[in-house]
Amino acid sequence: MSTTRNPDRLVLFTDAVVAIAVTLLILPLVDVVTESKSEGLDAVEVVTEHWTQIYAFLLSFVVIASFWLGHHRLFEHVRAYTPAVMRLNILWLLMIVILPFPTEIVAGYDSDRFTAGLYAGNILALSICQSALTWLVSGHRELEHQDDPVSRRELIGSFVLTGLTLVAFLLAAFVPGVHFYALLLLLLSPITLRVWNRRQAQVS
């Protein structure tokens, strides 16, 4: 297996792209201030008239920050990477970079199954990429630090989050009236993992 011994360059590139994606999220709100001023709206009305845009920005900021933190924790275990890891990481970055697009759709259009499904689908693709990266690194001596390997808890936690995201996507896209409430399922990830760990401890 061909490996590159230092993943720092890949991590730095990833961090830079994530920073750009987060910056792109706020730019439409900056434009809102300029447009609102030209329309004669006061500062309070800027907020009250554009709360959906603000909500969409905050939601996407939390999503990107959460996945970046997960990526950061994963790469603390990585001492080398293969072309497969690099390609998966680039696909993960693609999902990050795409996120401002459905964010703008959410901000500009009424909530329905399409807008909610598009947004949740983006998060699902991102979660699948992150789980695949975690699975690829876990247990591979060529990739992970021998004294700091990916834990079973981290691997299972990644799969649990992806499973919940899949359910959230299906609910958002195909069940009338659910829309973005389906994303609340993602809050169950740590609880589900905790229950699973307790049951594993009882079996052991």
BAPA-47550 format. One line per field, with one value per atom (N, C-alpha, C): residue in three letters; x, y, z. Coordinates in steps of 0.001 Angstrom, whole numbers, plus 500000, padded with zeros to 6 digits. Layout:
# residues N
aa = [ALA;...]
east = [X;...]
north = [Y;...]
up = [Z;...]
***
This chain:
# residues 204
aa = [MET;MET;MET;SER;SER;SER;THR;THR;THR;THR;THR;THR;ARG;ARG;ARG;ASN;ASN;ASN;PRO;PRO;PRO;ASP;ASP;ASP;ARG;ARG;ARG;LEU;LEU;LEU;VAL;VAL;VAL;LEU;LEU;LEU;PHE;PHE;PHE;THR;THR;THR;ASP;ASP;ASP;ALA;ALA;ALA;VAL;VAL;VAL;VAL;VAL;VAL;ALA;ALA;ALA;ILE;ILE;ILE;ALA;ALA;ALA;VAL;VAL;VAL;THR;THR;THR;LEU;LEU;LEU;LEU;LEU;LEU;ILE;ILE;ILE;LEU;LEU;LEU;PRO;PRO;PRO;LEU;LEU;LEU;VAL;VAL;VAL;ASP;ASP;ASP;VAL;VAL;VAL;VAL;VAL;VAL;THR;THR;THR;GLU;GLU;GLU;SER;SER;SER;LYS;LYS;LYS;SER;SER;SER;GLU;GLU;GLU;GLY;GLY;GLY;LEU;LEU;LEU;ASP;ASP;ASP;ALA;ALA;ALA;VAL;VAL;VAL;GLU;GLU;GLU;VAL;VAL;VAL;VAL;VAL;VAL;THR;THR;THR;GLU;GLU;GLU;HIS;HIS;HIS;TRP;TRP;TRP;THR;THR;THR;GLN;GLN;GLN;ILE;ILE;ILE;TYR;TYR;TYR;ALA;ALA;ALA;PHE;PHE;PHE;LEU;LEU;LEU;LEU;LEU;LEU;SER;SER;SER;PHE;PHE;PHE;VAL;VAL;VAL;VAL;VAL;VAL;ILE;ILE;ILE;ALA;ALA;ALA;SER;SER;SER;PHE;PHE;PHE;TRP;TRP;TRP;LEU;LEU;LEU;GLY;GLY;GLY;HIS;HIS;HIS;HIS;HIS;HIS;ARG;ARG;ARG;LEU;LEU;LEU;PHE;PHE;PHE;GLU;GLU;GLU;HIS;HIS;HIS;VAL;VAL;VAL;ARG;ARG;ARG;ALA;ALA;ALA;TYR;TYR;TYR;THR;THR;THR;PRO;PRO;PRO;ALA;ALA;ALA;VAL;VAL;VAL;MET;MET;MET;ARG;ARG;ARG;LEU;LEU;LEU;ASN;ASN;ASN;ILE;ILE;ILE;LEU;LEU;LEU;TRP;TRP;TRP;LEU;LEU;LEU;LEU;LEU;LEU;MET;MET;MET;ILE;ILE;ILE;VAL;VAL;VAL;ILE;ILE;ILE;LEU;LEU;LEU;PRO;PRO;PRO;PHE;PHE;PHE;PRO;PRO;PRO;THR;THR;THR;GLU;GLU;GLU;ILE;ILE;ILE;VAL;VAL;VAL;ALA;ALA;ALA;GLY;GLY;GLY;TYR;TYR;TYR;ASP;ASP;ASP;SER;SER;SER;ASP;ASP;ASP;ARG;ARG;ARG;PHE;PHE;PHE;THR;THR;THR;ALA;ALA;ALA;GLY;GLY;GLY;LEU;LEU;LEU;TYR;TYR;TYR;ALA;ALA;ALA;GLY;GLY;GLY;ASN;ASN;ASN;ILE;ILE;ILE;LEU;LEU;LEU;ALA;ALA;ALA;LEU;LEU;LEU;SER;SER;SER;ILE;ILE;ILE;CYS;CYS;CYS;GLN;GLN;GLN;SER;SER;SER;ALA;ALA;ALA;LEU;LEU;LEU;THR;THR;THR;TRP;TRP;TRP;LEU;LEU;LEU;VAL;VAL;VAL;SER;SER;SER;GLY;GLY;GLY;HIS;HIS;HIS;ARG;ARG;ARG;GLU;GLU;GLU;LEU;LEU;LEU;GLU;GLU;GLU;HIS;HIS;HIS;GLN;GLN;GLN;ASP;ASP;ASP;ASP;ASP;ASP;PRO;PRO;PRO;VAL;VAL;VAL;SER;SER;SER;ARG;ARG;ARG;ARG;ARG;ARG;GLU;GLU;GLU;LEU;LEU;LEU;ILE;ILE;ILE;GLY;GLY;GLY;SER;SER;SER;PHE;PHE;PHE;VAL;VAL;VAL;LEU;LEU;LEU;THR;THR;THR;GLY;GLY;GLY;LEU;LEU;LEU;THR;THR;THR;LEU;LEU;LEU;VAL;VAL;VAL;ALA;ALA;ALA;PHE;PHE;PHE;LEU;LEU;LEU;LEU;LEU;LEU;ALA;ALA;ALA;ALA;ALA;ALA;PHE;PHE;PHE;VAL;VAL;VAL;PRO;PRO;PRO;GLY;GLY;GLY;VAL;VAL;VAL;HIS;HIS;HIS;PHE;PHE;PHE;TYR;TYR;TYR;ALA;ALA;ALA;LEU;LEU;LEU;LEU;LEU;LEU;LEU;LEU;LEU;LEU;LEU;LEU;LEU;LEU;LEU;LEU;LEU;LEU;SER;SER;SER;PRO;PRO;PRO;ILE;ILE;ILE;THR;THR;THR;LEU;LEU;LEU;ARG;ARG;ARG;VAL;VAL;VAL;TRP;TRP;TRP;ASN;ASN;ASN;ARG;ARG;ARG;ARG;ARG;ARG;GLN;GLN;GLN;ALA;ALA;ALA;GLN;GLN;GLN;VAL;VAL;VAL;SER;SER;SER]
east = [500852;500000;500886;500651;501434;500877;501731;501283;502187;501623;502383;502500;503701;503909;503420;503226;502826;501504;500421;499112;498885;499883;499684;499211;499766;499377;497906;497425;496024;495126;495540;494753;494697;495822;495862;494975;495027;494179;492698;492375;490992;490516;491335;490966;490728;491558;491417;490101;489750;488512;487300;487346;486249;486077;487186;487122;486468;486782;486169;484666;484284;482862;482074;482647;481985;481852;482879;482839;481743;481587;480550;479151;478969;477655;477187;478118;477739;477564;478139;478108;476695;475735;474377;473764;474106;473581;474199;475439;476063;475331;474985;474236;472846;472251;470926;470939;471993;472090;472112;472910;472998;471655;471016;469726;468645;468652;467636;467785;469019;469247;468740;468966;468499;466973;466326;464865;464256;465116;464637;464270;464681;464395;465365;464883;465794;466488;467391;468217;467383;466338;465479;464773;464298;463590;464519;465798;466763;466732;466644;466626;465262;464205;462870;462379;462798;462357;463190;464334;465223;465651;464735;465099;465339;464681;464916;466345;466865;468251;469220;468910;469770;469731;468527;468375;469162;469046;469745;471253;471729;473163;473621;472899;473298;473256;472221;472104;473282;473600;474698;476047;476191;477435;477646;476583;476674;476991;476350;476604;478068;478578;479964;480927;480669;481554;481567;480403;480317;481095;480918;481634;483132;483503;484929;485555;484846;485362;485547;484574;484704;485882;486065;487208;488521;488549;489740;490095;489077;489329;489831;489247;489677;491142;491537;492904;493947;493510;494455;494988;494240;494662;495476;495521;496108;497578;498423;499852;500293;499430;499747;498433;498481;497261;497575;496581;496684;495909;496061;495224;493733;493336;491915;491433;492248;491898;491822;492767;492779;491532;491140;489958;488686;488589;487424;487385;488553;488617;488184;488563;488150;486631;486078;484621;483926;484498;483982;483996;485094;485194;484162;483892;482879;481525;481179;479906;479876;481034;481134;480940;481608;481557;480162;479464;478119;477115;477324;476323;475792;476604;476026;474921;474932;473896;472520;472355;471039;470693;471712;471449;470723;471177;470532;469118;468932;467588;466653;467146;466354;465991;466954;466726;465769;465770;465004;463655;463386;462135;461394;460101;459299;459734;459595;459965;458983;459511;458696;459563;459001;459751;461007;460920;462087;463236;462944;464017;464604;463725;464209;464989;464493;465189;466534;466598;467861;468896;468470;469394;469829;468841;469165;469997;469748;470532;471991;472247;473618;474321;473611;474183;474398;473468;473618;474868;475070;476259;477532;477499;478649;478918;477858;478005;478524;478057;478543;480037;480470;481901;482718;482214;482957;483016;481909;481907;482863;482880;483779;485243;485557;486916;487291;486362;486621;486833;485984;486111;487420;487823;489039;490289;490274;491441;491455;490289;490198;490771;491691;492251;493334;493698;494733;496068;496978;498262;499046;498869;499627;499132;497889;497277;497198;496849;496604;497798;497896;498930;498703;499739;499585;499285;499804;499560;498308;497640;496411;495481;494970;494115;492696;491951;490536;489818;489087;488395;487142;486712;485473;484294;484338;483275;483174;484310;484302;483755;484137;483670;482164;481676;480248;479475;480028;479378;479207;480197;480116;478999;478886;477832;476444;476365;475082;474605;475509;475140;474673;475363;474966;473601;473354;472053;470925;471135;470121;469919;471006;470900;470109;470281;469512;468016;467681;466272;465730;466544;466128;465877;466746;466564;465274;465017;463802;462547;462568;461419;461230;462343;462272;461806;462277;462016;460693;460191;459048;457821;457970;456821;456303;455085;454543;454503;454888;454789;455966;456862;458006;459086;459498;460477;461735;462143;463412;463354;462157;462066;462761;462889;463554;465005;465625;467034;467226;466142;466245;466665;466463;466901;468399;469142;470600;471020;470156;470457;470441;469852;469780;471065;471990;473209;473977;474306;475046;474249;472917;472075;472057;471885;471876;473196;474294;475616;475801;475301;475415;474647;473451;472638;473344;473898;474605;475806;476547;477712;477314;476193;475728;475349;474683;474284;475505;476501;477725;478445;478431;479077;478365;477033;476269;476530;476670;476956;478339;479267;480645;480716]
north = [498798;500000;501250;502116;503338;504385;504890;505872;507088;508205;509420;509582;509705;509623;510828;511953;513144;513683;513556;514032;515518;516236;517645;518483;518207;518997;518794;517561;517267;517943;517936;518557;520071;520677;522130;522546;521769;522059;521942;520894;520683;521841;522256;523363;524648;524877;526095;526086;524941;524847;525007;524399;524537;525994;526683;528096;528938;528629;529353;529077;527806;527436;528159;528249;528955;530437;530996;532409;532669;531752;531916;531932;531249;531220;532607;533439;534728;535806;535613;536665;537089;536147;536602;537504;537285;538146;539540;539605;540919;541689;540993;541627;542066;541284;541623;542989;543284;544562;545715;545553;546605;546805;545696;545788;546377;545979;546473;547968;548431;549862;550670;550134;550837;550841;549845;549775;550597;551195;552034;551291;550032;549262;549661;549649;549934;548650;548761;547625;546473;546800;545751;544990;545724;545091;544212;544555;543703;542295;542218;540918;540245;540994;540397;539992;540726;540424;539340;539005;538030;536939;536584;535592;534207;533911;532607;532495;533590;533583;533425;534108;534011;532593;532001;530631;529662;529829;528935;529052;530294;530491;529785;529981;529376;527853;527316;525863;525290;525898;525395;525606;526696;526916;525793;525434;524353;523029;522771;521528;521430;522491;522469;522366;523130;523086;521695;521053;519717;518695;518744;517787;518089;519354;519679;519167;519316;518799;517285;516596;515154;514791;515536;515319;515579;516637;516974;515857;515333;514245;512995;512707;511534;511634;512787;512923;513055;513170;513058;511637;510675;509272;508894;509774;509434;509817;508881;509181;509128;508578;508499;508383;508675;508544;507942;507290;506646;507469;507151;507823;507654;506512;506293;507269;507470;508422;509833;510175;511508;511744;510750;510900;511029;510223;510322;511669;512164;513462;514580;514471;515468;515408;514195;514058;514673;514470;515090;516610;517132;518580;519077;518275;518660;518850;517955;518068;519316;519662;520879;522117;522129;523293;523468;522372;522436;523005;522815;523152;524592;525613;526957;527060;526181;526221;525827;524639;524349;525281;525844;526821;528035;528518;529655;529309;528067;527635;527616;527095;527083;528507;529430;530814;531556;531176;531951;531396;530128;529500;528931;528751;528166;526730;526328;524978;523965;522982;521879;520632;519550;518298;518372;519152;519244;519995;521185;521976;521236;520637;519904;518667;517967;516775;517101;518214;518634;518934;519646;520012;518778;517952;516747;515772;515732;514865;515269;516563;517067;516616;516738;516319;514808;514054;512599;512212;512840;512546;512885;513989;514389;513368;512895;511916;510582;510178;508934;509031;510163;510366;510286;510900;510901;509495;508758;507378;506508;506722;505951;506244;507505;507864;507191;507228;506615;505118;504457;503024;502691;503516;503257;503350;504301;504492;503474;503141;502275;500885;500471;499130;498953;499993;499896;500388;499477;499825;500835;500805;501740;503170;503345;504660;505302;504543;505133;504957;505876;505786;504534;503744;502522;502802;503920;504266;505130;505469;506266;505889;504654;504206;504760;504647;505003;504019;504531;503659;503062;501939;501313;502251;503005;503958;505016;505510;506516;505940;504708;504076;503844;503277;503027;504345;505356;506660;507268;507079;507597;506899;505582;504837;505184;505398;505771;507107;508074;509385;509278;508472;508301;507628;506640;505983;506931;507754;508733;509781;510151;511124;510550;509251;508598;508634;508320;508363;509787;510762;512168;512584;512146;512468;511870;510613;509955;510646;511023;511720;513094;513836;515192;515200;514219;514224;513576;512653;511861;511906;512439;512496;513931;514173;515543;516144;517419;518144;518013;517072;516875;517927;518019;519015;519001;520171;520274;519749;519456;518854;517491;516870;515571;515646;516808;516955;516893;517052;516915;515506;514549;513178;513100;514006;513971;514228;514881;515115;513822;512773;511484;510678;511138;510369;510030;511020;510664;509779;509977;509153;507707;507539;506197;505483;506204;505614;505213;506036;505727;504452;504319;503120;501890;502024;500904;500485;501449;501134;500407;500808;500145;498702;498483;497111;496250;496840;496086;495727;496675;496409;495299;495243;494194;492837;492821;491561;491047;491996;491616;491093]
up = [500000;500000;500000;499041;498950;499911;500804;501782;501787;502169;502397;503893;504389;505828;506611;505965;506707;506172;506955;506484;506714;507196;507551;506365;505181;504008;503681;503788;503525;504554;505803;506873;506688;506355;506156;504981;503897;502741;503127;503873;504322;505184;506138;507019;506229;505218;504409;503629;503049;502277;503193;504375;505332;505741;505978;506359;505266;504011;502892;502834;503030;502985;504080;505275;506371;506048;505435;505055;504023;503074;502052;502648;503779;504410;504854;505310;505883;504818;503632;502620;502218;502049;501721;502788;504062;505124;505062;504644;504460;503362;502273;501183;501648;502559;503088;503767;504516;505218;504216;503167;502145;501445;501076;500387;501294;502567;503503;503741;503803;504007;502820;501609;500413;500327;500976;500997;502125;502956;504038;505307;505448;506654;507764;509004;510110;510545;511527;511932;512479;513242;513794;512677;511681;510565;509723;509691;508975;509551;510872;511544;511428;511747;511772;510380;509354;508001;507332;507926;507293;508277;509176;510190;509581;508447;507823;507294;506728;506263;507429;508543;509726;510285;510331;510816;509937;508613;507694;507865;508052;508282;509555;510655;511928;511860;511216;511081;510308;509175;508352;509022;509766;510509;511525;512241;513233;512552;511411;510683;510258;509621;509160;510333;511399;512562;513183;513265;513862;513048;511730;510887;510844;510899;510945;512244;513362;514630;514561;513946;513784;512898;511829;510934;511672;512469;513234;514217;514920;515877;515159;513984;513234;512834;512303;511797;512903;514145;515250;515361;514807;514826;513596;512605;511306;511260;510866;510711;509247;508383;506963;506188;504906;504111;502747;502201;500898;499869;498585;497574;497844;498391;498694;499768;500798;501848;501279;500409;499820;498959;498167;497318;498161;499203;500095;500796;501171;501835;500892;499624;498638;498425;498417;498296;499512;500698;501923;501786;501249;501040;500035;499008;498027;498705;499611;500329;501219;501790;502602;501730;500586;499700;499092;498845;498270;499265;500565;501579;501498;501181;501054;500006;498995;497964;498511;499135;499726;500876;501519;502577;502005;500839;500194;499722;499276;498870;500072;501195;502425;502836;502703;503118;502185;500915;499946;499565;499904;499497;500704;500532;501602;501869;503120;503510;502924;502210;501714;501658;501132;501133;500253;499157;498285;498965;499500;500126;501335;502157;503325;502907;501876;501398;500780;500040;499435;500513;501540;502613;503398;503799;504560;503735;502418;501548;501492;501493;501527;502806;503937;505219;505235;504642;504583;503796;502636;501830;502597;503322;504132;505233;505880;506950;506425;505252;504639;504360;503834;503559;504842;505907;507166;507759;507683;508173;507361;506051;505192;505528;505780;506186;507511;508451;509763;509619;508827;508607;507900;506936;506169;507047;507970;508845;509979;510515;511687;511412;512274;512181;511137;510421;509396;509958;510142;510767;509957;508628;507786;507930;508425;508435;509823;510839;512152;513083;514043;515063;515904;516076;516851;518318;518829;520234;520416;519308;519390;518237;518236;517139;517257;516178;516202;517119;518091;519036;518414;518972;518504;518736;519830;520126;519031;518557;517489;516191;515885;514656;514707;515804;515950;515970;516658;516716;515340;514477;513114;512334;512501;511810;512356;513666;514273;513717;513640;513108;511660;510875;509473;509375;510227;510228;510580;511593;511987;510892;510226;509139;507971;507701;506650;506980;508225;508641;508528;508951;508873;507423;506532;505106;504566;504878;504388;504914;506193;506770;506132;505991;505443;503990;503215;501780;501387;502214;501760;502673;503880;504792;504852;504414;504411;505820;505901;507159;508094;507837;508744;508470;507213;506774;507660;508152;508870;510304;510796;512127;512156;510989;510925;511395;511215;511605;513116;513871;515318;515721;514825;515097;515352;514740;514890;516329;517103;518511;519316;518742;519433;519308;518476;518222;519506;520367;521589;522536;522564;523445;522951;521638;521046;521285;521126;521337;522791;523709;525130;525482;524927;525166;524603;523417;522784;523624;524135;524969;526243;526850;528065;527787;526670;526327;526019;525366;525086;526377;527330;528617;529375;529258;529929;529303;527971;527259;527625;527774;528125;529559]
***
